[in-house]
C-alpha cells in the first residue's frame, strides 16, 4: 500500500465528528515537479548526464560482442583442457561448464563421471606396433637373409 492510497482521519472543530481525507489529494506540487492531468505528480528530471538512445544501443551491442567473444574463447579453452587430459576421444563430448575452467578437480571429476556413464567415449590407446597389419615377431630384431634362404631351400 502506498502513501497515496492511505486515508487519514482528522478531528475537526465539531464535537466528536471526524473528517476523512485522501493523502494524495491533500499533497501539493513541489518545486521542480508539475502536476499532470490525472492529478498525480510528474517525475522530476533525472539529474546528471543522459545519453542518446543510439549511443546506449551501440554500447550494448559492443558489450554483447565482447560477451560473445569471451564465451567462445572460454569454450575453446575448455575443449583444449579436456583434450590435454587425454581421457576422452572427443573433447566436445563433455558439456561446457565455466566451473571446469576454475577448478581442475571439478574437470577431472566431470570427465570421470562421463566415462563411467558412457564408457564408449573413453579415448583408446594402441601399442606402438599393435595397429599395423600382419603378425609381428618380437624375437626378430632385423632381417635374416640366411634364414630366408634356408626356408626356401
N, C-alpha and C positions, 0 to 999 in steps of 0.2 A: 504494500500500500504506500503511495507517495504522499507528500505533503499536500498536494493539490486535492487529493481525494478525502482528506480528513475534514471532519466538521468539528467545530468547537462550540461550546455553549458559554455565553457571556451573560452575567447578570445585568439587568437594566435597572433604571431608576424605579420602575414599577415594583411594588411589593410582591416578591415571590415569583415573578414571571421571568422566564429566560428566553433569550432570542438565539436562534441557531443561524450561524453564518458559515459560508463556504470559505475556506482558507485561500483558495485560488482566486476568488472574486475580490477578496479584500486586498490582494497584493497589488502594488503599484509598479509601474515600469521604472526600471533603474536607469541610470545614465549609461549610454552605450548600447542599450537594448531598445528595440522598437516593438510595439505591440502589433500583433498580426490581426487579421480579420476574425479569427476564431477566439480571440481574447487571451491567447497564451502569449508568452514572451518569445521573441525570436532569439535564436542563439547568437551570442556575440561573435564577432570576427575572431578567428584564431590569431594569437599573437605569434610573431616570429616569421621565418621565411616560408613562403609557399612556392611550389614548383608547378610548372605546366604539366598537363596530363601526358603530353607526348614525351617529355623528359622522364617522367616517372615510368612510363611504359618501356622506354629504351633501357632504363636502369634495370627494370625487372627482367627484360629479355636477356640482357647481358649477364645478369646474375643466374638466370636459368641455364644459360650456355655454360657458365663455369661449373654449375652443379652437375650438368650432364657430362662434362669432361672429367670431373672428379670421379663420378660413378664409373665411367669407362676405364679410367686408369686403375681404380680400385679392383674392378673385375679382372683386369689383365694381371695385376699383381697377385690376386687370389689364385688365378689359374697357374701362374708360374710357381707359386709356393706349393701348390698341390703337386705339380709336375716334379718339383725338386725332391719331394719325399720319395718318389718312385713307387708308391704303393698302389696307384690306380693306373689302369691302362689309358684312360682318357680323363684329363683333369676337369672337363666340362660335366662329368657325371656328378660331381659334388656341387650342390647349390651354393651360390654366393651368400656369405654371411659376413658383415663387417667385423663381427667379433673375432673371426678367424685371423684377421689382419693384426689384431692387437694381442692375441693370446695364442702362442704356438701350441700349447697343450690342448686348447679347445679345437684347433685344426686337426691335431693328431687323433683326438677322441672322435671327432666327426668322421674322419676317414675310416677309423677302426669300426665305428658303428655302421657305416655304409657297406664296408667289405663284409662285415658279419651278416648284414641283412641281405646283401646281394653279392655272393662270392664270385660270380662271373665277371664282375667289374674289376677284380684284382689284376694287377699287372703280372704278366707271365715272364718268367726268366728262363733262358735257354743256356745250356752248357756251351762253351765256346765252339766245339766241333759237333754238337748234337743236332744242329739244324741242317747240316749238309746231307746230300744224298749219298747213299751207299754205306756199306759197312766199313767201320774203321778198325784197324788192327792197332791196338795200343802198344804192342811189343815192337812193331816196326817203326824205327826212327827215320829210315831213309830208304832209298831204292836199292834193292838187292838184285843186280843183274845176273849174278851167278845162280841165284835161287830161281829166277825166271827161266834160265836156260835148262836147268835140271828138271824143272817142272814140265817143260815142253818136250824133253828128250825121251 
